[in-house]
Amino acid sequence: MNKKQRLSQKGKKQAAYALAICFSAVIAITGAYTWNSYKEKTSKELELAKQEEQAEAEKEMAEAANSTDGVEAKQEDTSDEALPENETAEGTEETENTDSVTETAGETAQVYFTESDQLLWPVNGNVMMSYSMDKTVYFQTLDQYKYNPAVIIAGAVNDNVIAAAPGIVKSIDVLPQTGTTITVDMGNGYECIYGQLKEVPVYVGDYVEAGIVLGYLSEPTKYYSVEGCNLYFEMRKDGQPVDPMDYMDLED
């Protein structure tokens, strides 16, 4: 092979190498572009997926908030319902030094007891224990001396107990010491409390005239077992006990 032929062959090899290098560079550039495009596409897809998840979460939170608002509104509506008869709730009843007013048979009834008004004798019986708040008196069943804010009137089981004055039934409770107990608001801060009852025919909120039957004498509670069947009759003025005998119509 002569020198000219060798140079020609060498040139061909160099051209082939250059062509291979260019081809490799094109492949590398194409691959890099494709990879970048893939990364950009994937990033956009992830971003879209993230936005969709966020939108779905916000939608669920909004639905949950609407559901909670509905429940609260329902609870508010329920809380406005009237309490069943013969039941009382703390804070639903107030005693003021003004007229007591209630609705009865479509008319407004007002009660206003004064110092000059008199009480009817609430049960047919004699006083077995007098009102005493300035000194203690002896309670046989309890075998102890204590103050007595009421008048304890003897009676027989099933005797009628009448309202001593007009008023509005404020509460009906069952208490350990006085059993079934009715509190009647007579207005102007005056109340009468009748204990040791049964078979009560009136309800909380009822207007009662003087002389109407409030119930019947029951067997005494264990706190008055020795004293026997009796009416626990207490009177209060502005929440403080007063002697009912000061207001009794003793001529009847």
Secondary structure, DSSP 8 states (H G I E B T S, - for coil): --HHHHHHHHHHHHHHHHHHHHHHHHHHHHHHHHHHHHHHHHHHHHHHHHHHHHHHHHHHHHHHHHHHHHHHHHHHHHHTS---TT---TTS----SS-EEEEETTEEEEE---TT--B---SSS-EEE--EEEEEEEETTTTEEEEE-EEEEE--TT-EEE-SS-EEEEEEEEETTTEEEEEEEEETTEEEEEEEEES----TT-EE-TT-EEEEE----GGGTTT-SEEEEEEEETTEEE-GGGGB-TT-
